């Protein structure tokens, strides 16, 4: 995920957009980083994906470290969706993604973070 400024820092929410065919009801995401950069460990609080056509929000609650030296040592995770009912009907749908880095000392990362949205 690329964007302006210093992304994925402590107690910060970063927002990205993408367009694709309608994914229907989102079931899970796969998110992680490539362990690059100085201090690549990252504490992810949650990810919120919003279907911009319907305002349907999907919540992916994490509360875990993505760090080879913290928690379970994982730097990539699949997170199941927690959502309300609703399905978009347009053939192409715009989504907005908000990623909130947790408020933990050293919780930000300079690693290249990636995110897959699976419908």
C-alpha positions as CSV (number, residue, x, y, z in Angstrom):
1,X,0.0,0.0,0.0
2,X,1.5,3.3,-1.1
3,X,0.5,6.8,-0.2
4,X,1.8,10.2,0.7
5,X,3.8,10.9,3.9
6,X,5.1,8.5,6.5
7,X,2.6,5.6,6.6
8,X,1.7,3.1,9.3
9,X,3.0,5.1,12.2
10,X,1.9,4.8,15.9
11,X,-1.7,5.8,16.6
12,X,-2.2,6.8,13.0
13,X,-5.0,5.9,10.5
14,X,-4.0,5.7,6.8
15,X,-6.6,5.7,4.1
16,X,-6.4,4.2,0.6
17,X,-8.8,3.6,-2.3
18,X,-9.1,1.1,-5.1
19,X,-11.5,0.1,-7.8
20,X,-12.4,-3.4,-8.9
21,X,-15.4,-5.5,-9.9
22,X,-18.0,-5.9,-7.1
23,X,-16.5,-8.4,-4.6
24,X,-19.9,-9.1,-3.0
25,X,-19.9,-9.7,0.7
26,X,-16.3,-9.5,2.0
27,X,-15.2,-12.5,3.9
28,X,-11.6,-11.9,4.9
29,X,-8.5,-9.9,4.1
30,X,-4.8,-11.0,4.0
31,X,-2.5,-8.3,5.3
32,X,1.2,-8.2,6.1
33,X,4.5,-6.6,5.3
34,X,7.8,-7.7,3.7
35,X,9.9,-7.2,6.9
36,X,12.0,-4.5,5.2
37,X,13.2,-1.2,6.6
38,X,14.4,-0.2,10.0
39,X,12.2,-1.6,12.8
40,X,9.7,-3.4,10.5
41,X,7.6,-4.7,13.4
42,X,4.0,-3.3,13.3
43,X,1.0,-3.5,15.6
44,X,-2.2,-3.5,13.7
45,X,-5.4,-2.5,15.6
46,X,-8.0,-2.9,12.8
47,X,-8.8,-2.4,9.2
48,X,-12.1,-1.0,8.0
49,X,-13.1,-1.5,4.3
50,X,-16.0,0.7,3.1
51,X,-17.9,0.0,-0.1
52,X,-18.2,3.6,-1.4
53,X,-21.3,2.8,-3.4
54,X,-23.4,1.5,-0.5
55,X,-21.5,2.8,2.6
56,X,-21.4,-0.9,3.8
57,X,-18.5,-1.2,6.3
58,X,-16.6,-4.4,7.0
59,X,-14.5,-4.5,10.1
60,X,-11.3,-6.7,10.4
61,X,-10.3,-6.6,14.0
62,X,-6.7,-7.7,14.7
63,X,-5.0,-6.3,17.8
64,X,-1.8,-8.2,17.1
65,X,1.9,-7.6,16.2
66,X,3.2,-8.3,12.8
67,X,6.8,-8.8,13.9
68,X,9.2,-11.8,13.8
69,X,10.2,-11.0,17.4
70,X,6.8,-10.3,19.0
71,X,3.7,-12.4,19.7
72,X,3.6,-15.4,17.4
73,X,6.3,-14.1,15.0
74,X,3.9,-13.7,12.1
75,X,4.3,-10.9,9.6
76,X,1.2,-11.8,7.5
77,X,-2.3,-12.7,8.7
78,X,-5.7,-13.6,7.3
79,X,-8.4,-11.7,9.3
80,X,-12.1,-12.6,9.0
81,X,-14.7,-9.9,8.3
82,X,-17.2,-8.7,10.8
83,X,-20.0,-6.9,8.9
84,X,-23.6,-5.9,8.7
85,X,-25.9,-7.3,6.0
86,X,-25.7,-5.7,2.5
87,X,-24.5,-6.5,-0.9
88,X,-23.5,-3.9,-3.6
89,X,-25.2,-4.4,-7.0
90,X,-23.1,-2.2,-9.3
91,X,-20.7,-4.0,-11.7
92,X,-17.7,-1.8,-10.6
93,X,-17.5,-0.7,-7.0
94,X,-15.2,1.8,-5.3
95,X,-14.0,1.0,-1.8
96,X,-12.2,3.0,0.9
97,X,-9.8,1.4,3.2
98,X,-8.8,2.8,6.6
99,X,-5.9,1.1,8.4
100,X,-5.2,2.1,12.0
101,X,-1.9,1.4,13.6
102,X,-2.1,0.6,17.3
103,X,-0.9,2.9,20.0
104,X,2.1,0.9,21.1
105,X,5.7,2.1,21.5
106,X,7.5,1.1,18.4
107,X,4.2,0.0,16.8
108,X,4.8,1.8,13.5
109,X,6.7,0.3,10.6
110,X,8.7,1.4,7.6
111,X,8.2,-1.9,5.9
112,X,6.2,-2.2,2.7
113,X,2.7,-3.1,3.9
114,X,0.3,-5.0,1.6
115,X,-3.4,-5.9,1.8
116,X,-5.6,-8.3,-0.2
117,X,-9.4,-7.9,0.0
118,X,-11.2,-11.2,-0.6
119,X,-15.0,-11.3,-1.4
